[in-house]
Amino acid sequence: MSFFITNQDKLVKDTINNVLPSSDQLFFLVGYFYFSGFQLLYKNIKLEQKLKILVGLQAESRVSSYIEFSSSIGLPESSKRCQCWYQSLRDIIGHGREYDNQESIAAFQLFVKKLQNGTLEVRQTRNPCHAKMYIFKNAPEYNQNGEFIGTTIVGSSNLSANGLGENFEINIQHKDNPFVEESLRIFNELWEKSELLVDKSTISEIQTELIDKLWFANQPTPFLMYLKVLIEYFEVKKIDGIKTPSQALGDNFNDLQYQVDAIEQGIRSINEHNGVIVADVVGLGKSIIATTIAANLNLPVLVIAPPHLMPQWEDYCAHLSTNNRVFSSGKIEDALEYSYKIKRPYLVVLDEAHNYRNPATQDYSDLETLCRGNKVVVLSATPFNNKPEDIFSLVRLFQIPTCSTLKTVDNLADEMRKIKEEYDHINRDSEDSAIKYKQVAKKIRWLISEVVI
Protein backbone atom coordinates (compact mmCIF):
# COMPACT_ATOMS: atom_id res chain seq x y z
CA MET A 1 0.00 0.00 0.00
CA SER A 2 1.42 3.39 -1.05
CA PHE A 3 1.91 6.17 1.51
CA PHE A 4 1.47 8.75 -1.25
CA ILE A 5 -1.71 10.19 -2.76
CA THR A 6 -0.98 10.45 -6.47
CA ASN A 7 -4.42 10.64 -8.14
CA GLN A 8 -3.80 7.17 -9.50
CA ASP A 9 -5.18 4.60 -7.07
CA LYS A 10 -6.39 7.30 -4.69
CA LEU A 11 -7.57 10.82 -5.52
CA VAL A 12 -6.66 13.90 -3.51
CA LYS A 13 -10.25 15.20 -3.76
CA ASP A 14 -11.59 11.97 -2.23
CA THR A 15 -9.13 12.17 0.64
CA ILE A 16 -10.09 15.79 1.35
CA ASN A 17 -13.82 15.10 1.05
CA ASN A 18 -13.45 12.26 3.57
CA VAL A 19 -11.76 14.59 6.07
CA LEU A 20 -14.04 17.63 5.66
CA PRO A 21 -17.11 16.38 7.60
CA SER A 22 -15.17 16.08 10.88
CA SER A 23 -13.43 19.47 10.54
CA ASP A 24 -14.58 22.88 11.74
CA GLN A 25 -11.61 24.95 10.54
CA LEU A 26 -9.84 24.69 7.17
CA PHE A 27 -6.52 26.22 6.16
CA PHE A 28 -5.46 25.89 2.49
CA LEU A 29 -2.04 27.09 1.32
CA VAL A 30 -1.81 26.79 -2.45
CA GLY A 31 0.17 28.20 -5.32
CA TYR A 32 -2.88 28.72 -7.48
CA PHE A 33 -6.57 28.98 -6.62
CA TYR A 34 -8.90 27.69 -9.33
CA PHE A 35 -12.62 27.74 -8.79
CA SER A 36 -12.76 24.24 -10.30
CA GLY A 37 -10.96 22.99 -7.18
CA PHE A 38 -13.45 24.62 -4.82
CA GLN A 39 -16.27 23.11 -6.87
CA LEU A 40 -14.92 19.57 -6.28
CA LEU A 41 -15.15 20.10 -2.51
CA TYR A 42 -18.14 22.39 -1.97
CA LYS A 43 -20.67 19.63 -1.17
CA ASN A 44 -18.72 18.76 2.00
CA ILE A 45 -17.84 22.31 2.99
CA LYS A 46 -20.37 23.52 5.57
CA LEU A 47 -21.70 27.06 5.61
CA GLU A 48 -20.49 27.59 9.19
CA GLN A 49 -17.06 25.96 8.59
CA LYS A 50 -14.24 28.51 8.74
CA LEU A 51 -12.06 28.43 5.63
CA LYS A 52 -8.88 30.40 5.04
CA ILE A 53 -7.30 30.18 1.59
CA LEU A 54 -3.78 31.55 1.20
CA VAL A 55 -2.70 31.92 -2.42
CA GLY A 56 1.03 31.91 -3.01
CA LEU A 57 1.14 32.94 -6.64
CA GLN A 58 -2.19 33.89 -8.23
CA ALA A 59 -5.87 33.09 -8.43
CA GLU A 60 -6.08 32.06 -12.06
CA SER A 61 -3.61 31.68 -14.89
CA ARG A 62 -4.21 35.15 -16.30
CA VAL A 63 -3.74 37.24 -13.17
CA SER A 64 -0.06 38.04 -13.65
CA SER A 65 -0.73 39.80 -16.93
CA TYR A 66 -3.48 41.84 -15.30
CA ILE A 67 -1.14 42.90 -12.47
CA GLU A 68 1.50 43.94 -14.99
CA PHE A 69 -1.09 45.98 -16.89
CA SER A 70 -2.48 47.54 -13.71
CA SER A 71 0.98 48.64 -12.65
CA SER A 72 1.25 50.73 -15.78
CA ILE A 73 -1.83 52.77 -14.88
CA GLY A 74 -0.75 53.57 -11.34
CA LEU A 75 -3.33 51.78 -9.20
CA PRO A 76 -2.51 51.01 -5.54
CA GLU A 77 -1.05 47.51 -5.15
CA SER A 78 -4.03 46.24 -3.12
CA SER A 79 -6.48 47.56 -5.73
CA LYS A 80 -4.48 45.91 -8.50
CA ARG A 81 -4.48 42.60 -6.71
CA CYS A 82 -8.21 42.61 -6.00
CA GLN A 83 -9.17 43.82 -9.47
CA CYS A 84 -7.04 41.10 -11.02
CA TRP A 85 -8.69 38.49 -8.87
CA TYR A 86 -12.23 39.66 -9.65
CA GLN A 87 -11.46 39.92 -13.36
CA SER A 88 -9.95 36.47 -13.42
CA LEU A 89 -12.88 34.83 -11.64
CA ARG A 90 -15.35 36.66 -13.89
CA ASP A 91 -13.63 35.42 -17.02
CA ILE A 92 -13.24 31.85 -15.85
CA ILE A 93 -16.64 31.34 -14.18
CA GLY A 94 -18.68 33.55 -16.49
CA HIS A 95 -17.28 32.39 -19.83
CA GLY A 96 -15.86 28.92 -19.27
CA ARG A 97 -18.09 26.19 -20.70
CA GLU A 98 -17.15 23.83 -17.90
CA TYR A 99 -18.90 26.15 -15.44
CA ASP A 100 -22.18 26.30 -17.36
CA ASN A 101 -24.05 23.84 -15.12
CA GLN A 102 -26.07 23.68 -11.91
CA GLU A 103 -23.16 22.33 -9.81
CA SER A 104 -21.01 25.33 -10.68
CA ILE A 105 -23.83 27.71 -9.77
CA ALA A 106 -24.40 25.94 -6.43
CA ALA A 107 -20.66 26.04 -5.65
CA PHE A 108 -20.47 29.73 -6.47
CA GLN A 109 -23.52 30.46 -4.31
CA LEU A 110 -21.84 28.72 -1.35
CA PHE A 111 -18.64 30.65 -2.06
CA VAL A 112 -20.54 33.96 -1.87
CA LYS A 113 -22.58 32.98 1.21
CA LYS A 114 -19.42 32.08 3.10
CA LEU A 115 -17.90 35.43 2.19
CA GLN A 116 -21.06 37.15 3.39
CA ASN A 117 -21.15 35.39 6.76
CA GLY A 118 -17.42 35.84 7.33
CA THR A 119 -16.42 32.15 7.27
CA LEU A 120 -14.34 32.48 4.09
CA GLU A 121 -11.23 34.63 3.66
CA VAL A 122 -8.84 34.61 0.72
CA ARG A 123 -5.44 36.27 0.96
CA GLN A 124 -2.23 36.29 -1.08
CA THR A 125 1.28 35.85 0.29
CA ARG A 126 3.41 38.94 0.14
CA ASN A 127 6.18 37.05 -1.64
CA PRO A 128 5.74 34.25 -4.19
CA CYS A 129 5.12 30.90 -2.52
CA HIS A 130 4.96 27.59 -4.37
CA ALA A 131 3.99 25.43 -1.38
CA LYS A 132 0.78 23.37 -1.25
CA MET A 133 -0.62 22.39 2.12
CA TYR A 134 -4.16 21.57 3.28
CA ILE A 135 -4.83 21.64 7.04
CA PHE A 136 -8.05 20.37 8.61
CA LYS A 137 -8.61 21.17 12.28
CA ASN A 138 -11.05 18.77 13.85
CA ALA A 139 -14.24 19.91 15.53
CA PRO A 140 -14.18 19.28 19.34
CA GLU A 141 -16.43 16.25 19.07
CA TYR A 142 -13.91 14.63 16.71
CA ASN A 143 -10.56 15.55 18.30
CA GLN A 144 -10.62 12.81 20.96
CA ASN A 145 -10.04 15.26 23.81
CA GLY A 146 -7.10 16.82 22.01
CA GLU A 147 -5.41 13.55 21.08
CA PHE A 148 -6.29 14.02 17.39
CA ILE A 149 -6.38 17.73 16.56
CA GLY A 150 -6.56 17.33 12.81
CA THR A 151 -5.03 16.33 9.49
CA THR A 152 -2.46 17.87 7.14
CA ILE A 153 -2.05 16.99 3.48
CA VAL A 154 1.13 18.35 1.97
CA GLY A 155 2.56 17.86 -1.50
CA SER A 156 2.20 19.11 -5.06
CA SER A 157 -1.57 19.49 -5.64
CA ASN A 158 -2.98 22.94 -6.28
CA LEU A 159 -6.59 23.80 -5.53
CA SER A 160 -7.76 22.91 -9.04
CA ALA A 161 -9.63 20.12 -10.80
CA ASN A 162 -6.35 18.92 -12.30
CA GLY A 163 -4.44 19.06 -9.04
CA LEU A 164 -7.13 17.33 -6.96
CA GLY A 165 -8.10 14.58 -9.33
CA GLU A 166 -6.52 14.43 -12.78
CA ASN A 167 -2.79 15.14 -12.83
CA PHE A 168 -0.20 12.81 -11.44
CA GLU A 169 0.72 14.41 -8.11
CA ILE A 170 2.69 13.44 -5.03
CA ASN A 171 1.02 14.22 -1.68
CA ILE A 172 1.17 12.70 1.76
CA GLN A 173 -1.29 12.82 4.66
CA HIS A 174 -0.21 13.39 8.28
CA LYS A 175 -2.37 13.07 11.40
CA ASP A 176 0.32 13.39 14.08
CA ASN A 177 -0.39 16.31 16.40
CA PRO A 178 3.17 17.73 16.25
CA PHE A 179 3.08 17.71 12.44
CA VAL A 180 -0.37 19.37 12.33
CA GLU A 181 0.68 21.97 14.91
CA GLU A 182 3.84 22.79 12.94
CA SER A 183 1.74 23.09 9.77
CA LEU A 184 -0.61 25.54 11.48
CA ARG A 185 2.32 27.59 12.77
CA ILE A 186 3.79 27.95 9.29
CA PHE A 187 0.40 28.78 7.80
CA ASN A 188 -0.38 31.42 10.45
CA GLU A 189 3.00 33.11 10.00
CA LEU A 190 2.40 33.42 6.27
CA TRP A 191 -1.20 34.53 6.85
CA GLU A 192 -0.12 37.37 9.16
CA LYS A 193 2.18 38.77 6.47
CA SER A 194 -0.25 38.27 3.56
CA GLU A 195 -2.38 40.75 1.60
CA LEU A 196 -6.19 40.65 1.47
CA LEU A 197 -7.95 39.48 -1.65
CA VAL A 198 -11.54 38.95 -0.43
CA ASP A 199 -13.41 38.56 2.83
CA LYS A 200 -16.58 39.88 4.49
CA SER A 201 -15.26 43.46 4.42
CA THR A 202 -15.06 43.43 0.61
CA ILE A 203 -18.55 42.06 0.01
CA SER A 204 -19.78 45.29 -1.62
CA GLU A 205 -16.93 45.12 -4.14
CA ILE A 206 -17.62 41.43 -4.71
CA GLN A 207 -21.24 42.31 -5.49
CA THR A 208 -20.39 45.01 -8.03
CA GLU A 209 -17.20 43.59 -9.52
CA LEU A 210 -18.08 39.91 -9.59
CA ILE A 211 -21.64 38.84 -8.77
CA ASP A 212 -23.46 41.53 -10.77
CA LYS A 213 -21.38 40.67 -13.85
CA LEU A 214 -22.03 36.92 -13.90
CA TRP A 215 -24.97 35.74 -15.99
CA PHE A 216 -26.19 33.01 -13.63
CA ALA A 217 -26.23 35.36 -10.64
CA ASN A 218 -28.64 37.67 -12.48
CA GLN A 219 -31.11 35.35 -14.16
CA PRO A 220 -34.41 36.99 -15.18
CA THR A 221 -37.70 35.97 -13.62
CA PRO A 222 -40.08 33.71 -15.57
CA PHE A 223 -42.34 36.72 -16.17
CA LEU A 224 -39.49 38.72 -17.74
CA MET A 225 -38.61 35.73 -19.92
CA TYR A 226 -42.25 35.56 -20.99
CA LEU A 227 -42.17 39.24 -21.95
CA LYS A 228 -38.93 38.67 -23.88
CA VAL A 229 -40.56 35.88 -25.90
CA LEU A 230 -43.53 38.11 -26.70
CA ILE A 231 -41.22 40.89 -27.86
CA GLU A 232 -39.12 38.53 -30.00
CA TYR A 233 -42.13 37.03 -31.75
CA PHE A 234 -44.63 39.88 -31.92
CA GLU A 235 -42.84 43.22 -31.61
CA VAL A 236 -43.24 45.34 -34.72
CA LYS A 237 -40.18 47.53 -34.96
CA LYS A 238 -40.81 50.71 -36.86
CA ILE A 239 -38.48 51.46 -39.76
CA ASP A 240 -37.75 55.15 -40.05
CA GLY A 241 -37.68 56.95 -43.37
CA ILE A 242 -39.31 54.34 -45.61
CA LYS A 243 -40.67 55.48 -48.96
CA THR A 244 -44.44 55.18 -49.44
CA PRO A 245 -46.18 54.32 -52.74
CA SER A 246 -46.71 58.00 -53.58
CA GLN A 247 -43.04 58.76 -52.95
CA ALA A 248 -41.82 55.75 -54.91
CA LEU A 249 -44.30 55.73 -57.81
CA GLY A 250 -45.69 59.24 -57.96
CA ASP A 251 -48.60 61.29 -56.72
CA ASN A 252 -51.10 59.22 -58.71
CA PHE A 253 -50.75 56.52 -56.04
CA ASN A 254 -52.39 56.78 -52.65
CA ASP A 255 -50.59 55.90 -49.43
CA LEU A 256 -53.11 53.36 -48.15
CA GLN A 257 -52.24 52.38 -44.59
CA TYR A 258 -52.50 48.62 -45.14
CA GLN A 259 -50.07 48.94 -48.06
CA VAL A 260 -47.64 51.08 -46.05
CA ASP A 261 -47.78 48.52 -43.21
CA ALA A 262 -47.19 45.69 -45.70
CA ILE A 263 -44.22 47.53 -47.23
CA GLU A 264 -42.61 47.99 -43.83
CA GLN A 265 -43.27 44.36 -42.87
CA GLY A 266 -41.88 43.19 -46.20
CA ILE A 267 -38.66 45.17 -45.78
CA ARG A 268 -38.25 43.76 -42.27
CA SER A 269 -38.81 40.19 -43.51
CA ILE A 270 -36.29 40.61 -46.33
CA ASN A 271 -33.69 42.07 -43.95
CA GLU A 272 -34.13 39.19 -41.49
CA HIS A 273 -35.02 36.26 -43.76
CA ASN A 274 -33.89 37.29 -47.29
CA GLY A 275 -37.43 37.19 -48.65
CA VAL A 276 -41.15 37.70 -48.19
CA ILE A 277 -44.38 36.22 -49.55
CA VAL A 278 -47.05 38.82 -50.30
CA ALA A 279 -50.28 36.82 -50.24
CA ASP A 280 -53.03 39.46 -50.50
CA VAL A 281 -56.09 38.62 -52.56
CA VAL A 282 -56.51 40.02 -56.07
CA GLY A 283 -56.99 43.78 -56.28
CA LEU A 284 -55.23 44.91 -53.10
CA GLY A 285 -52.06 46.11 -54.81
CA LYS A 286 -49.43 43.40 -54.41
CA SER A 287 -47.49 44.86 -57.34
CA ILE A 288 -47.51 48.33 -55.77
CA ILE A 289 -46.28 46.87 -52.47
CA ALA A 290 -43.49 44.94 -54.20
CA THR A 291 -42.34 47.92 -56.31
CA THR A 292 -42.26 50.22 -53.27
CA ILE A 293 -40.27 47.60 -51.35
CA ALA A 294 -37.82 47.58 -54.28
CA ALA A 295 -37.57 51.38 -54.16
CA ASN A 296 -36.65 51.20 -50.46
CA LEU A 297 -34.06 48.46 -50.82
CA ASN A 298 -32.27 50.33 -53.62
CA LEU A 299 -31.03 47.13 -55.26
CA PRO A 300 -31.01 46.05 -58.91
CA VAL A 301 -34.40 44.48 -59.69
CA LEU A 302 -35.35 41.47 -61.80
CA VAL A 303 -39.08 40.92 -62.26
CA ILE A 304 -40.51 37.59 -63.45
CA ALA A 305 -44.13 38.06 -64.54
CA PRO A 306 -46.74 36.52 -66.87
CA PRO A 307 -46.63 38.07 -70.40
CA HIS A 308 -49.91 39.95 -69.96
CA LEU A 309 -48.59 41.71 -66.83
CA MET A 310 -45.21 42.73 -68.26
CA PRO A 311 -46.34 46.20 -69.52
CA GLN A 312 -47.69 47.03 -66.04
CA TRP A 313 -44.44 45.98 -64.40
CA GLU A 314 -42.39 47.96 -66.90
CA ASP A 315 -44.42 51.06 -66.02
CA TYR A 316 -43.84 50.48 -62.29
CA CYS A 317 -40.13 49.78 -62.70
CA ALA A 318 -39.67 52.98 -64.72
CA HIS A 319 -39.98 54.81 -61.39
CA LEU A 320 -37.06 52.94 -59.84
CA SER A 321 -33.65 54.59 -59.71
CA THR A 322 -31.73 51.31 -59.84
CA ASN A 323 -30.99 48.96 -62.72
CA ASN A 324 -34.11 46.87 -63.43
CA ARG A 325 -35.56 44.55 -66.01
CA VAL A 326 -38.80 42.64 -66.53
CA PHE A 327 -38.77 39.09 -67.91
CA SER A 328 -41.58 36.88 -69.06
CA SER A 329 -42.37 33.90 -66.86
CA GLY A 330 -41.42 31.69 -69.80
CA LYS A 331 -37.96 33.24 -70.12
CA ILE A 332 -36.42 32.54 -66.74
CA GLU A 333 -33.26 31.25 -68.39
CA ASP A 334 -32.83 34.71 -69.97
CA ALA A 335 -33.20 36.33 -66.57
CA LEU A 336 -30.59 33.96 -65.15
CA GLU A 337 -28.16 34.79 -67.95
CA TYR A 338 -28.77 38.52 -67.44
CA SER A 339 -28.21 38.21 -63.68
CA TYR A 340 -24.55 37.40 -64.22
CA LYS A 341 -24.05 40.88 -65.69
CA ILE A 342 -25.41 42.91 -62.77
CA LYS A 343 -24.26 43.69 -59.26
CA ARG A 344 -25.18 41.32 -56.42
CA PRO A 345 -27.18 41.13 -54.33
CA TYR A 346 -30.21 41.99 -56.41
CA LEU A 347 -33.94 41.73 -55.80
CA VAL A 348 -36.06 39.12 -57.56
CA VAL A 349 -39.78 39.87 -57.77
CA LEU A 350 -41.77 36.78 -58.73
CA ASP A 351 -45.36 37.51 -59.77
CA GLU A 352 -48.01 34.78 -59.96
CA ALA A 353 -45.55 32.64 -58.01
CA HIS A 354 -48.02 29.78 -57.50
CA ASN A 355 -47.17 28.73 -61.06
CA TYR A 356 -43.71 27.67 -59.88
CA ARG A 357 -44.46 24.85 -57.50
CA ASN A 358 -42.73 21.89 -59.07
CA PRO A 359 -39.03 21.64 -58.12
CA ALA A 360 -38.55 18.93 -60.76
CA THR A 361 -38.91 21.40 -63.67
CA GLN A 362 -36.10 23.27 -65.41
CA ASP A 363 -37.88 26.57 -64.81
CA TYR A 364 -37.89 26.01 -61.06
CA SER A 365 -34.24 24.98 -61.10
CA ASP A 366 -33.31 28.16 -62.99
CA LEU A 367 -35.48 30.22 -60.65
CA GLU A 368 -33.82 28.70 -57.59
CA THR A 369 -30.40 29.52 -59.03
CA LEU A 370 -31.55 33.05 -59.84
CA CYS A 371 -32.72 33.66 -56.26
CA ARG A 372 -29.86 31.98 -54.43
CA GLY A 373 -27.95 34.46 -52.27
CA ASN A 374 -30.20 37.37 -53.26
CA LYS A 375 -33.39 39.01 -51.99
CA VAL A 376 -36.81 37.74 -53.05
CA VAL A 377 -40.39 39.05 -53.12
CA VAL A 378 -42.93 36.33 -53.91
CA LEU A 379 -46.42 37.43 -55.02
CA SER A 380 -49.34 35.01 -54.97
CA ALA A 381 -53.05 35.45 -54.30
CA THR A 382 -53.57 31.76 -53.49
CA PRO A 383 -50.52 30.28 -51.72
CA PHE A 384 -52.52 28.44 -49.05
CA ASN A 385 -54.78 26.79 -51.59
CA ASN A 386 -51.87 24.64 -52.71
CA LYS A 387 -50.36 21.49 -51.25
CA PRO A 388 -47.77 21.81 -48.44
CA GLU A 389 -44.92 20.94 -50.78
CA ASP A 390 -46.02 23.71 -53.20
CA ILE A 391 -45.81 26.32 -50.45
CA PHE A 392 -42.50 24.86 -49.32
CA SER A 393 -41.16 25.33 -52.86
CA LEU A 394 -41.86 29.07 -52.63
CA VAL A 395 -40.18 29.39 -49.24
CA ARG A 396 -37.14 27.50 -50.50
CA LEU A 397 -36.43 30.32 -52.93
CA PHE A 398 -35.07 32.46 -50.06
CA GLN A 399 -34.64 30.06 -47.13
CA ILE A 400 -32.13 27.25 -46.64
CA PRO A 401 -34.44 24.44 -45.43
CA THR A 402 -31.97 22.82 -43.04
CA CYS A 403 -30.64 26.14 -41.73
CA SER A 404 -33.69 28.38 -41.61
CA THR A 405 -33.73 31.83 -40.02
CA LEU A 406 -37.37 31.36 -38.95
CA LYS A 407 -37.89 31.44 -35.18
CA THR A 408 -40.91 29.16 -35.44
CA VAL A 409 -38.88 26.05 -36.27
CA ASP A 410 -35.43 24.51 -35.75
CA ASN A 411 -35.32 22.54 -39.01
CA LEU A 412 -37.72 23.77 -41.70
CA ALA A 413 -37.15 20.75 -43.93
CA ASP A 414 -38.02 18.25 -41.19
CA GLU A 415 -41.10 20.18 -40.13
CA MET A 416 -42.40 20.52 -43.68
CA ARG A 417 -41.82 16.81 -44.25
CA LYS A 418 -43.93 16.00 -41.19
CA ILE A 419 -46.69 18.34 -42.36
CA LYS A 420 -46.64 16.78 -45.84
CA GLU A 421 -46.97 13.29 -44.34
CA GLU A 422 -49.90 14.48 -42.22
CA TYR A 423 -51.52 16.01 -45.32
CA ASP A 424 -50.98 12.89 -47.45
CA HIS A 425 -52.59 10.67 -44.81
CA ILE A 426 -55.86 12.58 -44.80
CA ASN A 427 -58.70 10.61 -46.34
CA ARG A 428 -60.51 13.03 -48.62
CA ASP A 429 -63.70 11.01 -48.35
CA SER A 430 -63.81 11.04 -44.56
CA GLU A 431 -66.33 13.27 -42.77
CA ASP A 432 -63.63 15.17 -40.88
CA SER A 433 -61.31 15.72 -43.87
CA ALA A 434 -62.20 19.43 -44.11
CA ILE A 435 -61.29 19.95 -40.46
CA LYS A 436 -57.99 18.11 -40.89
CA TYR A 437 -57.08 20.15 -43.98
CA LYS A 438 -57.75 23.34 -42.03
CA GLN A 439 -55.51 22.09 -39.22
CA VAL A 440 -52.69 21.47 -41.69
CA ALA A 441 -53.18 24.93 -43.23
CA LYS A 442 -53.07 26.46 -39.75
CA LYS A 443 -49.76 24.75 -39.02
CA ILE A 444 -48.29 26.02 -42.28
CA ARG A 445 -49.48 29.57 -41.62
CA TRP A 446 -47.82 29.53 -38.21
CA LEU A 447 -44.65 27.96 -39.54
CA ILE A 448 -44.03 30.65 -42.16
CA SER A 449 -45.88 33.49 -40.43
CA GLU A 450 -42.70 35.59 -40.17
CA VAL A 451 -42.32 35.79 -43.95
CA VAL A 452 -45.93 36.06 -45.09
CA ILE A 453 -47.93 39.26 -45.51
N, C-alpha and C positions, 0 to 999 in steps of 0.2 A: 504494500500500500504506500502510495507516494505521500510525502509530507507537504508537497507543493500543490497549489491550486493554479492550474495552467489553462483552464477553459477547454481541456481535452476530455478527460474523464469526469471532471468536476468543474462547474462554472462558478466564477466569482459572484455573479448575481444571485445564484442559488444559495451560496454560503451567506451572503449578506442578508438576503430575505429570511433565512432561517434564524439569524441572530436578532433582527429588528424587533420582533414581538416582545422580547424580554427586556428591551432597552428603553430608557427614558431620556437619555441624552446621547446625541450623535455628534462626532467631530470628524469631518472629512478634510484631509489635506491632499490636494490633487494638483497636478500641473495644469490640466485643462478641465474646465467644466462644460460639458455638453448636456443639453436638456434631454437628449436621448438616454443618458445614464440615469437621470432623475426619474424618467418615465418608467424605467425597468424596475424601480424600487417603490414607486409611490403607493402602491396598494398596501404595503406593509409599514408605511410611514404614517404615524398617527398625527392628528391635528394638534394635539397637545404636546407631542414629542419635541424637545428642543434640538434644533439642528444648526450647527455652525459649519459653513463650507469655506475653506481657505484655499484660494486659487493662487498657485505659484507662478503661473505664466500668463494665461489669458482665459477668457470665457469661451470663445469660439475661435475658429481658425483665422478669422478675418480681423480680429481686434487690433493686432499690431499695426496694420496698415492704417486703421482709423486713428490710432494714437499718433502715428507719425504725421498724418494729415492735420489732426487737431493742433499739434504743436506749432504748425506753421501759421495758425490763425490766432495764436496767443491766448488760448483758454487756460484757466487755472488747471493744474494737474488733476485735482479731484474731479472737476467737471469733465475733463477729457476722458478720464477713466470710466466714469458713470455713463457718459454719452456713448462711448464705444460699446459698453456692455449692453445697454438698451438697444442700440442699433443692431448689434450682432444677434441678440435674441429675437428681435423683430424679423430680421431677414431669415433666420433659420426656422423659427416656429411658424411665421406667417406665410412663407413661400416654399418651404420644403414639402414635397409630396408625402414624405414619410410621416409628417405630422398632421396630415389631413384625415383624421379619424377620431372617433369618440374617446379612445384611450388617451390620446394626446391632449384633448380638451380637458378631460377629467384630471390629468396630471398637472396641467397648467393651472386649473382652478385651485387645486390643493396648494400648489406653489404660491399663488397669490394670497390665499387664506392664511397660510402660515406667516407670510410677510405681514399681513394685516394684524394678526394676533401676537406678533412679536416672537414667535417660536422659530423663525428662520432668519439667519443673518448670513450674508455673503461678503467676504472681504478678500483683498488681494495682498500678498506679501509685498513688502517694500522693495525687496530685491528678488530677482528671479529665483525660483525654487522648483526643482524637478521632482521632488519627493512625492510619493503616493502612500498615504496611510489613512486607514479607516478605523476609528475608535468608537466602540459601543459601550457606554456605561450602563450597567444593569440597573433596572428599577429596584427599590429596596426589597420587594417581595421575591426578587430573583437573585439577590447577591449573597445569599446564604450567610447572613449576619456578617458581611464584610469579607468572607472567605473567597468570594468570586465576584470581584468588582466589575468585571467586564471582559471585552474581547478586543484585540487589535489585529487587523489584517494589514500587512505591509508588503510592498512589492512594486510591480510595474504597471498596474492597471489604473488608467485614468477613469474619471467618472463619465463614461461614454458607453454607448451600445457595443462598440468594438472592444473596449477595454474590459467590460464586465461580462462579455459572453461570446465574442467572436474571434478576436486575435489570440494568438499564442502568447500567454503572459506567464510570469513567474511571481507568485505571491505565497505568503505563508501566514498562518493564523496562530496567534498566541493568546493564551488565557491566563498566563501566570500574572499574579498581581503586580510584582515588581516591574515586569515588562509593560503592563498596561499603564501603571503609574508613570513610568519613564516616558511613555508615548504621550500621555496627557501633558507632562511637563514641557516637552518639546513643542507640542501643538500650542500650548498657552503662551509660551515665549514668543512664538512667531505671530500669534494672534494679537498680542499686545502691541507689536510693532507694525501691524498691517494697516492698510488703507481701506476705508469703507467702499463697498460697491452698492449693496442694497440691504435695508432692514426696515423696521417699522417706521423710522423717522423719514424715510424717503418714499413713503407710500403715495404721496401726491404726485411725485415725479414719475413713479411707476405707472400711475393711472394715465397720465398725459403722454408719457414717452413710450409706453409699452402697451398697456391694456387697450387704450382707446384706438390704437393703430393696428390691432389684430382683428381679422375678420370674424373669427369665431367668438370673440368676446363682445361683439356688437351685432349679433344676429337680429334681424327684424322680426317683429311679431307676426303671427299668422295673418292678422288683419292687414298689415302693411304689405305683406306678400300678395294677398288677395288684390289689393289696390294696384300693385305693380303689374299683375297679370291683366287686369282690366285695362290699364293704360297701354300695355304692349299690344293687346289685341284690338282695342276699340278706339284708342285716341286718334283723333283726326288732326294732324299737325298742319297748320295753315302754311301755305307757301306764299311768301311775299313777292309782289311784283309780277305775277303771271299775266300774260296777255289774254284778253277775252276775245270772243269771236269778232266783235266790232273792231277791235284793235288789230287783229290778225288778218281779217278778210275784208274789212271796210265797213262804212256806216250803214250799208244796206242790210247788215246782219244785226239782229238783236242779241243782247247779252242776257239770255234766259238763265235764271238761277240754276235750274237743274243741269243745264249744259256747262255752266261755269264750275259747278261742283264736280261734275264728271271729268272735266278737263284737269282740275286739280288732283282728283283721285287717280286719274290715269298717269299723270306725271309722277306722282308718288309711287305708283305700282311699277312703272318703268325704272325709276331710280333704284328701287329695292329689289325688283324681281326680273328686270330686263324686258318686261312685256306686260300687256294688259289685253283683256278681252272685253270689248264694248258690245254688250248684248241687249241693247234697247230694241224695242219693237220697231217696225217700219214706220217712218215718218217723224221720228223724234230727233233726227239730225246727227246720226252717227258719223257721217262724213265731215260735218262741221266740227264735231268734237275732235276727230282724228287730225284734221288739218290744223286746228288751233293747238293741239298738243305738239304737232310737228313744228309749228312756229315758235313755241316756247323752248323746245329742245335745241333748236338751231343746228340740226344735223342734216347732212344730205338725205334726201327722201326718195325711196323707190316705192311706187304704188303698183299693186297687182289688183286689177279690177276687171269685171266682165266687160266685153266690147261696148255694150250699150251705155255703160257708165263712164267710159273713158273721157268723153268730152267734158262731163261735169267735173271730174277729178283734175283735168288739165286747167279748167277755169280756177278751181280752188288753189292748185299748186302755183299758179301764176302770181299769187300774193306772197309766196314764200321767198325769203331772201337767200336761201341756200340752194345749192345744186339739187335739182329734182327731176324725176322722169316717171311717166306713167306707162305701164306695160299691160298688155292684154293678158287675161288669165290663161290663155292658151300659149303664151310666149314666155313662160317662166325661164326657159333656158337662155333667152335673150337678156332677161333681167340679170341672170347669174353671170353671164359673160360681161355685161356692162358694169356689174358691181366690182370687178377686178380693176376698173379704171378710176374709181372714186375713193375718197378718203374714208377710212374706217375709224370709229364705228359709224354706221348709217342707220336710218330708221326705215323699216319695212312696214308698209301699211297694206294689209291683206283684206280686201273687201269680199263680201259673200264667201267668207272663209269656210262655211259648212260644206262647200264643194270639194274641199281638200281634206278628206277624212280617211283616205286609204293609204297607209304608209308603204304599201307594196308597189305603188305606181311611180313612174319616172318623174312625174310632175311633183309629187310630194317629196321625193328624194332631192330634186333640185331646189325646192322651196326650203327644205330643212338646211341644205348647204347655204342658201342665200341668207337665212336668218341667223345661222350659227355665229355667236360672238357679237351680234348686233342687237339693236333695240327693235321691238315688234309691237305693232298695234293690230289686233285681230278684230274684225267687224263681222258680226253675225246676228241676225234677228232670231235665230232658232237653235242656239247651241244645245239647250237642254232637251230638245226633242229628238236628239240623236242617241245612239248607243254610247255606253261609257267609253269604249275604246275610241269612238269618234271624237269625243270631247278631249280625251287624253292626247290624241294626235295634235290638237290645236295647242294644248299646253306645252307639249314637247318642243314646239317651235322656239320657245324662249326659256324653258326650264330643263335642267339636266335631271332626268327622272330619279337617278340614284343619289343625287346630291342637290336636292331641291332647297330653295331659299324660303319656302313656305313654312310658316310657324305652325300650321295645322297638322303637319305630318313629318315623321322622321325620314321615311323612304317612300317617295311618291310612287315609284314603280310598284313596290309591294302592295301599297294600299289600293292602287288602281286595279291591280290584278285580283285582289280580294273582292273588290266591288264588281268587277266583270264576272267573276265566278258566281257571285250572288245573283246578278242580273240574268245570267245564262240558265240558272237553275229555277227560275220562275216559270211556272206553268201558265201559259197565256190563257188557257181555258178554265183555270180555277176561279172560284168566286172572289177570292181575295187578291187576284193578280194586280188589279188597279192600285190597291193599297201598297202592295210590295214594290211596284214600280215607283210610286211616289216616295217611298222610303229610300230607295236607291238614289233617286234624283236629289233628295234632301241631303244625303251623304256627300254626293258630288258637289252640290252647291257649297256646303260647308268646307269641303276639302280645298276648293279653289276660290273661296270667297275673297281672299286677299287680292286676287288678280282679275276679278270680274266686276264690271260696272253694269 
